Amino acid sequence: MKIVVFTLGCKVNECESGSLVTALEERGHTVCTHLEEAELYVLNTCAVTAEAEAKSRQAIARIRKLNAQAKILVCGCASEKSPADFAARENVVFVTGARQKLRILDAVQALEREESVPDIPCGNDRLYEELPDSQTGRTRAFIKIQDGCNRFCSYCIIPYLRGRTRSRKFSDCVREVENCHAEEAVLTGIDVSTYRDGDKTLADLLLALKDSPVRIRLGSLEVSCVTQELLSAAKAMQHFAPHFHLSLQSGSNAVLKKMNRHYTREEYIEKCREIYEAFPNAAITTDIIVGFPTETEEDFADSVRIVREVGFAQVHCFPFSPREGTVAYKMPDLPASVKKERMARLIAVKNAVQTEYEERFVGKEVEFVPETYADGKTYGYTENYIRLAVPEKIEKRTTFPLRREMIVR
């Protein structure tokens, strides 16, 4: 059977979809990951913003245009949040959520046999759901090591959908990295900072992989995770990508408190200083929410200032999106015009700071992992997350002097 596994949302979703692809191919199916005509579709949805949730619903209409008779199986955060909404849509024959994605495989098997899809009981949401090793890319592999979140930030719906934090077995994490046959492995999860298997922490996992020939990159981290133990473990590694995506969300202490983020701007800046001390050329990237309900002009100015103070390599900034079911949903939302104007100002500053960071490496030797090849250029990232377009075909991790014209902006 030809099956499309179509994914919206984060790298964790992509990783979990990759696991479904692995399992379905092992069962003899032909599987692709972009929308095209097929007999069966697995839609892995996202609910991090209202826009993402809307796109998840719209994907069903897109699928029906490709094949009006297609059967659609839905999983992910949006269907965890609103299962009845998805179940009521035409062509949808099975709906599960974010925490029981292996149910998809049983549903596919039932459809193959022309049986009704069984009402499969849910498992224990406090246990990590072990999925098959993920197929997420030839040169870059995403290795899921953790799921769920205990932080309950006031703007975020994900802990309610993904459940409490739980970690994958230490030995399974190491095994998948060792067997991934990729140039780079990204250790990912909903909150990898909380990774713990017994007495084994994220730092222990890095030390277990210190001699791996695969370049290791960390997924998004929280401030509390940046310790001397973690930095020392990273420095001991043979191939560590000095890129730290350190979640910020706001540069204002007042807003951070309202967001239920358990650190101050001063503590955040100190952790960045420690990273730079250990890795002088490190790329520190982050996320900033613009227009949180309580954000004043002074609060926003604090977010703009911290971008320059830290010297971020990249900033993913986006306007606040109210999510029903969160504490912030009940707060008075700022006008869209205010968010738009602040976004424009922050984007201008973050672009200037990113350019300053990238210019530091022009003429210097960089390590590059290729991802795609098109129009005579190889696209990929350096170890410190500078996106390049190299005017030749490159198939393996390599080093070369960085030229300004290679940088993708």
Protein Blocks (a to p, Z undefined) as FASTA:
>chain_A
ZZddddehjfklmmmmmmmmmmmmmnopacdfbdcddfbdcddddfkbmklmmmmmmmmm
mmmmmomkbccddedjklmmmmmlmmmpghiabdcdfklmmlmmmmmmmmmnopacdddd
dddfkbccddddddfbjklccddfbecjfklpakbmklmmnopaddddfklmmmmmmmno
pabdcdddfblmlgcehjacfklmmmmmmmpcbdcddddddfklmcfklmmmmmmpmbdc
fbddddekpacfklmmmnopabdfklmmmmmmmmmmmmmmbccdddddehiaklcfklmm
mmmmmmmmnopabdcdddddddehiaklmpccddfklmmmmmmmmmmmmmmmmmmmmmmm
goiacddddfbdcehiacdddfkopacdddbddfbdcdddddfklpcZZ
